[in-house]
Amino acid sequence: MNSGILEVKTMPQQRENMSWPLHVVRHLNILKTEVAGGSVNYRRHLVTAHLVCFGELLWDIYEDGEENIGGAPFNVAALASLTGVQTLMITAVGTDERGKKIQAAASKKVPLICQVNEHKTGTVKVTRDQHKNPAFLIAEDAAFDYIAVDSAMTHVCSSAKFFCFGTLAQRHVVSRNTLRNLLKSTKAVKIYDFNYREGIESWESLFAESVEMADILKINEQELELIKILYKSNESDDMAVTRLMQHHNLQYVFVTRGEEGASLYSETAVLHRAASEIHVVDTTGCGDAFTAGIVCSLLKRFDEERMLDYAVELAGKVAGIKGAVPEEDDILQRL
């Protein structure tokens, strides 16, 4: 499995032909449509989608009052785009000023299919401990909880090479059902970036359902401990991940370990890499950078050692800046 070619997990409604899809090129204008009884705006772009990211687009609000564009799926999409991956994000924002502002700013980083609904644009309060590790307080009942499926989303996803999703955008049944529909429509390699957040109800069942639909799982070391408790495992990390991978027929599992680096697990390898020595400014978005590095590596068909090295290096670059996505594009392009 060191060539970067994956077997894709087949969902019930997919066609039997699992060859890697051609990219989709489609010119989609701004339009209005009726979804769940309301008028919803869509902003669309000329898109060639190697990677589709689904989920939350929100404002990270820091203790000093600074606000940055955030949301794990957006971070992955924007960072992957900076590495040269042709990317699209599916999300939703509100009709409020924050929604207008974030849609305009985010679309400069990555093409969007962005619904606009009557709910507030997502926000999260970010605090950092003495080790620069972030903690998050996420507002409830946000616009991204109400992403409604439509034919344009299904069309784009059906032709993507990679589809990345997480847990937060599944907390409400509307977005959760939309995600399920899109996962069934795509032949893409499905990457589940767990991204556990306190306050997500029934995260255990969401995790179990999501990992069953995924081809690749990415978690951090704290999330691994939660998963070991969920599966009643007292084994070593390596053994627990290996069993998890086999049980859910996963192609890869990646575990990020902060200052200790990261690990890659596949059918044929268990690899560990130390983190680069850097001056840590802000670890917000480091895990998202790692996920972006996975996608970029698979597209470039790196072998497993180079894949892990690249993802660790990319995460390290992001740890050296404030916020998840750099303003200067060449910061990541120089990697």
Number of C-alpha atoms within 10 A of each C-alpha: 14 16 11 15 13 15 13 18 21 20 16 10 11 15 12 10 9 13 10 17 16 13 18 18 13 15 10 14 11 10 10 14 13 9 15 9 7 12 13 19 20 18 18 20 18 13 19 20 25 25 31 27 26 28 27 32 30 31 22 25 19 17 11 8 9 9 17 18 20 26 22 28 28 29 29 32 29 30 31 25 21 22 21 11 22 21 26 30 28 23 28 33 30 22 17 14 11 17 23 14 12 21 24 13 13 19 18 11 20 22 24 27 23 22 26 28 24 15 18 22 28 26 24 19 17 19 16 15 8 6 10 14 15 16 15 16 15 20 13 15 14 23 26 32 25 27 28 20 18 13 9 13 18 17 15 25 29 22 23 25 22 23 28 25 25 24 21 27 26 26 19 18 13 16 25 20 16 19 21 15 16 21 27 18 21 25 27 26 25 24 26 24 25 21 17 17 15 11 12 17 13 9 18 14 10 19 19 13 12 22 22 17 21 26 24 24 24 25 21 19 17 12 17 18 15 13 19 17 11 13 12 10 14 11 11 10 15 14 12 18 23 18 14 18 21 12 10 15 17 24 20 22 22 25 23 27 18 19 13 13 20 23 22 21 21 20 14 8 13 16 14 19 16 15 18 16 9 11 11 17 15 19 23 26 25 27 30 29 29 29 32 28 26 26 26 24 22 18 16 13 15 18 14 24 15 13 22 24 22 20 25 27 22 27 28 25 20 27 24 17 19 16 22 29 27 17 11 9 14 11 16 20 12 7 10
